[in-house]
Amino acid sequence: KYVSELWRKKQSDALRFLFRVRAWEYRQGNRIVRLNHPSRPDKARTLGYKAKEGYVVYRVAVRRGNRKRPVARGIVHGKPKGQGVNQLKFARNLRSVAEE
C-alpha cells in the first residue's frame, strides 16, 4: 500500500532520484536483462505476477519514437508517396517488439 502511494506522486524527491539512478543503470547494462524480481512489485501483483517458480521477469530496451526505414544513405526509389524515411509509424506496439 505504501509503495503504491509513492508511485502516485512521481514528482516527489524520492521517486525523481530513483528514476534518475535507474535510468543511468539501465543505460549501462544490456538491452535485454532478466530480473530476479519486478521493479514494481505492487503493479506486477495487480497484473497477475506471483513470486513463485515459473514466473520470469525481463526488462527490454526498445527504441523510442518512429521507425526509420532501413535504406542505404537515405536513397529511396519509386513514387513520391513512398519516399519517406524518418516519419514512418510502426504497425506493431512496443510490447510486441520487446517480446520478439
Secondary structure, 3 states (H helix, E strand, C coil): CHHHHHHHCCCCHHHHHHHHHHHHHHHHCCCEEEECCCCCHHHHHHCCCCCCCCCCEEEECCCCCCECCCCHHHCCCCCHHHCCCCCECCCCCHHHHHHC
